Amino acid sequence: MNQGGFLFIKKDHFQIDRLFDELIHNPWSEKKFHPHADFYETEASYVFEADCPGMTIDDINLTISGDTLEISGERLIRSEIHLGSHHFRERSYGKFYRSLQIPADADRENISAEMNHGVLRVILNKLKI
């Protein structure tokens, strides 16, 4: 099998895993919105980034609960899409929730968030030692 065929199978395997996950966890609901995210560290901070197309910073809730940063929101379906007749529907909508363990050296009093081109960016600055 050539490499192109392997990549095709690998992609299908991912889609099958995602389908089973959706069927097991939410068998009778519509497709849920799960933003793809990255969490990485720089020299000065920790950064969480999530793809939230069609959302604004006002659609996002950030909460600190103990040592956990909770990120939640809702991607609403536009009314003209909701009322229309679908030929197919691949985009997902709805509420989402993510939580992160706040690293011990993060400054809990100095957390910022911004939204730029549909990407949420939450910055947790490191404590200066």
ZIDA-V26790 format. One line per field, one symbol per residue. phi: phi as a letter, one per 20 degrees, with the letter a starting at -180 (. if undefined). burial: 1 if it has 24 or more other C-alpha atoms within 12 Angstrom, else 0. A space follows every 10 residues. Layout:
# ZIDA-V26790
phi=???
burial=???
This chain:
# ZIDA-V26790
phi=.ffgffffff ffffffgfff ffffebfddf geecffbccb ddfdbdcdcc fcfmddffed ddcdcmeced cbrbeeffff ffefeeeabd fdcpecbccc ffggeeefec dcbbcclmde cdddfefed
burial=0000000000 0000000000 0000000000 1111100000 0000111111 1111101001 1110000010 1111100000 0000000000 0110111101 0100010100 1011100011 111110000
